[in-house]
Amino acid sequence: DAGVIQSPRHEVTEMGQEVTLRCKPISGHNSLFWYRQTMMRGLELLIYFNNNVPIDDSGMPEDRFSAKMPNASFSTLKIQPSEPRDSAVYFCASSREIVQETQYFGPGTRLLVL
Amino acid sequence: DQQVKQNSPSLSVQEGRISILNCDYTNSMFDYFLWYKKYPAEGPTFLISISSIKDKNEDGRFTVFLNKSAKHLSLHIVPSQPGDSAVYFCAAKKVGTYKYIFGTGTRLKVLA
């Protein structure tokens, strides 16, 4: 079975542009998580969805960030407008709806905002 | 405020010796802990977990120890192999939630 799929793997954009990151969770998983990894703060949870509904978006840094999950097999994280401080690796992870369940991570999207 | 701390950013160990990676946490409500391993250009992969009702869990060469009174957990790798060279993250979760808090990671280098 395929793991979590993320696209693009790399994104270079200019400040002010809109960036959209995509994620396809593992089939059968009904929880989805977006993380951001930086050197200073490590892995930070941005938002998580359960059964396509956003449950906790307290980690979303500001209104420039938004996330959607229109169906069980697709989610997007959008940054508009992007800023250089958004440069990081963004990971998507999924799990089954069991409290102790392990999260499975995608390969990440490396974003560079110039 | 970092609730999960990995105070050693890097660690070097000789092949065949023991690697000990440490993690401290501040929230006594955390009840489940994970270790993930991450290779460059890949996402983190699950390694081993431990529930707060236990103080030790083993899986092959990997053992995780939990000291609840000290709010400290450690990952032991014995014997260490060059393929273990990676960044290791610890993560903790509160009772009844899905939200894991991750540490900043420790880069392990196993020298051949």
Chai-1 contact restraints between the chains, C-beta under 6 A:
chainA,res_idxA,chainB,res_idxB,connection_type,confidence,min_distance_angstrom,max_distance_angstrom,comment,restraint_id
A,G42,B,F102,contact,1.0,0.0,6.0,A-B,restraint_1
A,G42,B,T104,contact,1.0,0.0,6.0,A-B,restraint_2
A,G42,B,G105,contact,1.0,0.0,6.0,A-B,restraint_3
A,L43,B,F102,contact,1.0,0.0,6.0,A-B,restraint_4
A,F91,B,G43,contact,1.0,0.0,6.0,A-B,restraint_5
A,Q100,B,Y32,contact,1.0,0.0,6.0,A-B,restraint_6
A,T102,B,F46,contact,1.0,0.0,6.0,A-B,restraint_7
A,F105,B,G43,contact,1.0,0.0,6.0,A-B,restraint_8
A,F105,B,P44,contact,1.0,0.0,6.0,A-B,restraint_9
A,G106,B,G43,contact,1.0,0.0,6.0,A-B,restraint_10
A,P107,B,E42,contact,1.0,0.0,6.0,A-B,restraint_11
A,P107,B,G43,contact,1.0,0.0,6.0,A-B,restraint_12
A,G108,B,G43,contact,1.0,0.0,6.0,A-B,restraint_13
